[in-house]
């Protein structure tokens, strides 16, 4: 019994100038890059006209959603390289993996809860906080990501042109606010007050992610008004999911020449 020959896809119709012009007129110009491949696939699998049309339109929808997400994440202040799939979670990092999986689902954001990402320098706190921001962007949520000191500086500058109320309202109403490197340095009276106002306005209404090298019980000593700070911290932590990351600094593990140094150290130890 002989095996029937495998069907070979026929030649692909050339993408002519007239078709390209029509695609551009319909703002579908990007389709010309994938159309030859899709035509070959349609011939190989003998797709119907309707199935082929659905395939190429799905490509275009995916492409537009990706482009939109890229633009919105840039506007939100998110680093494009810091995503869940690019986080280098090596074996020597210790954290609650089940909690991280739950955070990626964004149930905390839908409930208006907060997330505290805590740990020493260089373990990937900023990366994970930013990565959750990218997930939220894909879910069509509004996101703002900023280093805490820069955000407070923006509010301070807004006072100079009397736009601070509008700026505070804009920050308070985004679906997900990411405060990176919070309490890295002391907060003055104005910054402490702004921190309090933001937390009160967002409490159980909108989600906030805070990354910090310090635990919440240390934040109080970094502020100038203990009463305001305590009130803000109590609200923030009362509905917070806390992800603690422990381990050596990723930056130190990947610094230039590290491999050569480790190798030479190994040789010294061997001798």
LINCOR-V613592 format. One record per residue. N is the residue number from 1. PHI is phi in whole degrees, -180 to 180 (999 if undefined). PSI is psi in whole degrees, -180 to 180 (none if undefined). OMEGA is omega in whole degrees, -180 to 180 (none if undefined). Layout:
n=N phi=PHI psi=PSI omega=OMEGA
n=N phi=PHI psi=PSI omega=OMEGA
This chain:
n=1 phi=999 psi=125 omega=-177
n=2 phi=-93 psi=144 omega=179
n=3 phi=-81 psi=130 omega=-180
n=4 phi=-65 psi=145 omega=-179
n=5 phi=-65 psi=146 omega=178
n=6 phi=-71 psi=130 omega=180
n=7 phi=-60 psi=138 omega=179
n=8 phi=-109 psi=132 omega=-180
n=9 phi=-62 psi=139 omega=-180
n=10 phi=-76 psi=177 omega=-179
n=11 phi=-64 psi=146 omega=-180
n=12 phi=-88 psi=134 omega=178
n=13 phi=-62 psi=137 omega=179
n=14 phi=-66 psi=147 omega=177
n=15 phi=-89 psi=98 omega=-174
n=16 phi=-80 psi=169 omega=-178
n=17 phi=-63 psi=-36 omega=-180
n=18 phi=-65 psi=-41 omega=179
n=19 phi=-67 psi=-41 omega=179
n=20 phi=-62 psi=-40 omega=179
n=21 phi=-63 psi=-41 omega=178
n=22 phi=-65 psi=-42 omega=179
n=23 phi=-62 psi=-42 omega=-180
n=24 phi=-67 psi=-37 omega=179
n=25 phi=-63 psi=-31 omega=179
n=26 phi=-92 psi=8 omega=-177
n=27 phi=59 psi=39 omega=177
n=28 phi=-120 psi=27 omega=-175
n=29 phi=-58 psi=-30 omega=-179
n=30 phi=-67 psi=-18 omega=180
n=31 phi=-64 psi=-26 omega=-176
n=32 phi=-63 psi=-23 omega=-179
n=33 phi=-76 psi=-30 omega=-177
n=34 phi=-108 psi=-10 omega=-176
n=35 phi=-61 psi=-44 omega=179
n=36 phi=-58 psi=-42 omega=179
n=37 phi=-65 psi=-41 omega=-180
n=38 phi=-70 psi=-35 omega=176
n=39 phi=-64 psi=-42 omega=178
n=40 phi=-63 psi=-41 omega=179
n=41 phi=-65 psi=-40 omega=180
n=42 phi=-64 psi=-41 omega=178
n=43 phi=-66 psi=-43 omega=-176
n=44 phi=-63 psi=-41 omega=-176
n=45 phi=-100 psi=7 omega=177
n=46 phi=51 psi=51 omega=-180
n=47 phi=-70 psi=146 omega=175
n=48 phi=-73 psi=167 omega=179
n=49 phi=-60 psi=-40 omega=-179
n=50 phi=-66 psi=-43 omega=-180
n=51 phi=-65 psi=-39 omega=179
n=52 phi=-66 psi=-43 omega=179
n=53 phi=-63 psi=-42 omega=178
n=54 phi=-62 psi=-38 omega=-179
n=55 phi=-64 psi=-49 omega=-176
n=56 phi=-73 psi=-31 omega=177
n=57 phi=-71 psi=-35 omega=176
n=58 phi=-64 psi=-38 omega=175
n=59 phi=-59 psi=-45 omega=-177
n=60 phi=-68 psi=-41 omega=178
n=61 phi=-61 psi=-45 omega=179
n=62 phi=-61 psi=-42 omega=-180
n=63 phi=-64 psi=-43 omega=-179
n=64 phi=-69 psi=-39 omega=178
n=65 phi=-64 psi=-40 omega=179
n=66 phi=-65 psi=-43 omega=180
n=67 phi=-65 psi=-42 omega=179
n=68 phi=-64 psi=-42 omega=180
n=69 phi=-64 psi=-39 omega=179
n=70 phi=-63 psi=-44 omega=179
n=71 phi=-65 psi=-43 omega=-178
n=72 phi=-70 psi=-35 omega=178
n=73 phi=-69 psi=-35 omega=177
n=74 phi=-66 psi=-42 omega=178
n=75 phi=-64 psi=-32 omega=-179
n=76 phi=-77 psi=-10 omega=-180
n=77 phi=87 psi=20 omega=-178
n=78 phi=-89 psi=133 omega=174
n=79 phi=-69 psi=124 omega=-175
n=80 phi=-66 psi=-23 omega=-177
n=81 phi=-86 psi=-12 omega=-176
n=82 phi=-97 psi=89 omega=-180
n=83 phi=-126 psi=167 omega=180
n=84 phi=-59 psi=-42 omega=-176
n=85 phi=-77 psi=-7 omega=178
n=86 phi=-110 psi=2 omega=178
n=87 phi=-75 psi=124 omega=-176
n=88 phi=-89 psi=78 omega=-179
n=89 phi=-84 psi=89 omega=-178
n=90 phi=-78 psi=168 omega=-175
n=91 phi=-64 psi=-23 omega=-177
n=92 phi=-87 psi=6 omega=172
n=93 phi=-95 psi=138 omega=-179
n=94 phi=-117 psi=125 omega=179
n=95 phi=-163 psi=167 omega=-179
n=96 phi=-83 psi=101 omega=-177
n=97 phi=-67 psi=-35 omega=179
n=98 phi=-68 psi=-36 omega=177
n=99 phi=-66 psi=-42 omega=179
n=100 phi=-61 psi=-43 omega=178
n=101 phi=-60 psi=-40 omega=179
n=102 phi=-68 psi=-38 omega=179
n=103 phi=-65 psi=-38 omega=179
n=104 phi=-63 psi=-26 omega=177
n=105 phi=-69 psi=-16 omega=180
n=106 phi=66 psi=22 omega=175
n=107 phi=-63 psi=-33 omega=180
n=108 phi=-63 psi=-39 omega=-179
n=109 phi=-69 psi=-40 omega=179
n=110 phi=-65 psi=-29 omega=180
n=111 phi=-89 psi=-4 omega=-179
n=112 phi=74 psi=27 omega=180
n=113 phi=-90 psi=170 omega=178
n=114 phi=-107 psi=164 omega=175
n=115 phi=-132 psi=130 omega=174
n=116 phi=-109 psi=121 omega=177
n=117 phi=-108 psi=108 omega=-171
n=118 phi=-120 psi=152 omega=177
n=119 phi=159 psi=173 omega=-180
n=120 phi=-71 psi=176 omega=-179
n=121 phi=-62 psi=136 omega=168
n=122 phi=84 psi=11 omega=-178
n=123 phi=-93 psi=-1 omega=176
n=124 phi=104 psi=21 omega=-180
n=125 phi=-62 psi=-48 omega=-180
n=126 phi=-63 psi=-39 omega=-180
n=127 phi=-62 psi=-48 omega=-178
n=128 phi=-67 psi=-42 omega=179
n=129 phi=-61 psi=-44 omega=178
n=130 phi=-65 psi=-40 omega=180
n=131 phi=-61 psi=-40 omega=176
n=132 phi=-65 psi=-33 omega=175
n=133 phi=-63 psi=-41 omega=178
n=134 phi=-64 psi=-40 omega=177
n=135 phi=-61 psi=-43 omega=179
n=136 phi=-64 psi=-38 omega=177
n=137 phi=-60 psi=-42 omega=179
n=138 phi=-64 psi=-25 omega=178
n=139 phi=-89 psi=10 omega=178
n=140 phi=69 psi=27 omega=174
n=141 phi=-88 psi=153 omega=173
n=142 phi=-85 psi=137 omega=-174
n=143 phi=-135 psi=143 omega=171
n=144 phi=-135 psi=124 omega=180
n=145 phi=-121 psi=128 omega=-180
n=146 phi=-156 psi=149 omega=171
n=147 phi=-66 psi=139 omega=-173
n=148 phi=-56 psi=-44 omega=-178
n=149 phi=-65 psi=-35 omega=179
n=150 phi=-71 psi=-36 omega=178
n=151 phi=-65 psi=-44 omega=179
n=152 phi=-67 psi=-35 omega=177
n=153 phi=-66 psi=-36 omega=178
n=154 phi=-64 psi=-41 omega=178
n=155 phi=-68 psi=-37 omega=178
n=156 phi=-64 psi=-43 omega=179
n=157 phi=-65 psi=-34 omega=-180
n=158 phi=-65 psi=-24 omega=178
n=159 phi=-68 psi=-25 omega=-177
n=160 phi=-69 psi=-30 omega=179
n=161 phi=-115 psi=20 omega=176
n=162 phi=60 psi=30 omega=179
n=163 phi=-108 psi=13 omega=-174
n=164 phi=-65 psi=-36 omega=180
n=165 phi=-65 psi=-42 omega=179
n=166 phi=-66 psi=-40 omega=180
n=167 phi=-67 psi=-42 omega=178
n=168 phi=-63 psi=-41 omega=179
n=169 phi=-65 psi=-40 omega=179
n=170 phi=-64 psi=-44 omega=-179
n=171 phi=-69 psi=-39 omega=-176
n=172 phi=-69 psi=-22 omega=-174
n=173 phi=-102 psi=-3 omega=177
n=174 phi=-67 psi=149 omega=-177
n=175 phi=-64 psi=-38 omega=-179
n=176 phi=-137 psi=118 omega=176
n=177 phi=-106 psi=128 omega=178
n=178 phi=-113 psi=113 omega=177
n=179 phi=-101 psi=107 omega=-176
n=180 phi=-94 psi=146 omega=177
n=181 phi=55 psi=46 omega=179
n=182 phi=-73 psi=142 omega=178
n=183 phi=61 psi=29 omega=175
n=184 phi=-69 psi=-31 omega=174
n=185 phi=-136 psi=164 omega=-177
n=186 phi=-61 psi=147 omega=176
n=187 phi=-98 psi=131 omega=178
n=188 phi=-79 psi=-176 omega=-175
n=189 phi=-61 psi=-43 omega=-180
n=190 phi=-65 psi=-44 omega=-180
n=191 phi=-66 psi=-39 omega=178
n=192 phi=-63 psi=-42 omega=179
n=193 phi=-65 psi=-42 omega=180
n=194 phi=-65 psi=-40 omega=177
n=195 phi=-60 psi=-46 omega=179
n=196 phi=-60 psi=-48 omega=-178
n=197 phi=-61 psi=-43 omega=-180
n=198 phi=-64 psi=-45 omega=-178
n=199 phi=-65 psi=-44 omega=-179
n=200 phi=-63 psi=-44 omega=-178
n=201 phi=-66 psi=-32 omega=-175
n=202 phi=-96 psi=-12 omega=-172
n=203 phi=-55 psi=118 omega=179
n=204 phi=60 psi=13 omega=175
n=205 phi=-110 psi=-45 omega=-178
n=206 phi=-131 psi=154 omega=-176
n=207 phi=-86 psi=144 omega=178
n=208 phi=-134 psi=133 omega=174
n=209 phi=-110 psi=129 omega=178
n=210 phi=-122 psi=124 omega=173
n=211 phi=-107 psi=139 omega=-176
n=212 phi=-157 psi=149 omega=173
n=213 phi=-82 psi=-11 omega=-178
n=214 phi=-112 psi=148 omega=175
n=215 phi=-77 psi=157 omega=-179
n=216 phi=-54 psi=-33 omega=-180
n=217 phi=-70 psi=-12 omega=176
n=218 phi=-94 psi=-17 omega=-176
n=219 phi=-63 psi=-35 omega=-176
n=220 phi=-57 psi=-40 omega=-178
n=221 phi=-72 psi=-11 omega=-180
n=222 phi=-95 psi=4 omega=-179
n=223 phi=-116 psi=169 omega=-177
n=224 phi=-105 psi=-15 omega=179
n=225 phi=-124 psi=99 omega=-174
n=226 phi=-62 psi=-36 omega=-178
n=227 phi=-67 psi=-48 omega=178
n=228 phi=-63 psi=-45 omega=-178
n=229 phi=-63 psi=-43 omega=179
n=230 phi=-62 psi=-41 omega=179
n=231 phi=-64 psi=-43 omega=180
n=232 phi=-67 psi=-46 omega=-178
n=233 phi=-64 psi=-39 omega=179
n=234 phi=-62 psi=-43 omega=178
n=235 phi=-65 psi=-46 omega=-175
n=236 phi=-63 psi=-41 omega=-175
n=237 phi=-85 psi=-17 omega=-177
n=238 phi=-69 psi=-24 omega=179
n=239 phi=-130 psi=46 omega=-175
n=240 phi=-117 psi=144 omega=170
n=241 phi=-100 psi=125 omega=-174
n=242 phi=-108 psi=116 omega=177
n=243 phi=-106 psi=113 omega=179
n=244 phi=-102 psi=126 omega=179
n=245 phi=-112 psi=128 omega=-180
n=246 phi=-125 psi=147 omega=179
n=247 phi=146 psi=-180 omega=-180
n=248 phi=-75 psi=160 omega=-179
n=249 phi=-66 psi=130 omega=177
n=250 phi=-65 psi=-37 omega=-179
n=251 phi=-63 psi=-39 omega=180
n=252 phi=-71 psi=-34 omega=180
n=253 phi=-68 psi=-27 omega=-174
n=254 phi=-112 psi=14 omega=-179
n=255 phi=-68 psi=150 omega=-179
n=256 phi=-57 psi=136 omega=177
n=257 phi=82 psi=0 omega=-178
n=258 phi=-61 psi=-42 omega=-179
n=259 phi=-62 psi=-42 omega=-179
n=260 phi=-65 psi=-39 omega=180
n=261 phi=-66 psi=-45 omega=179
n=262 phi=-61 psi=-39 omega=-179
n=263 phi=-63 psi=-44 omega=-179
n=264 phi=-67 psi=-36 omega=178
n=265 phi=-64 psi=-37 omega=179
n=266 phi=-63 psi=-40 omega=180
n=267 phi=-65 psi=-39 omega=178
n=268 phi=-64 psi=-45 omega=180
n=269 phi=-61 psi=-40 omega=-178
n=270 phi=-64 psi=-35 omega=180
n=271 phi=-75 psi=none omega=none
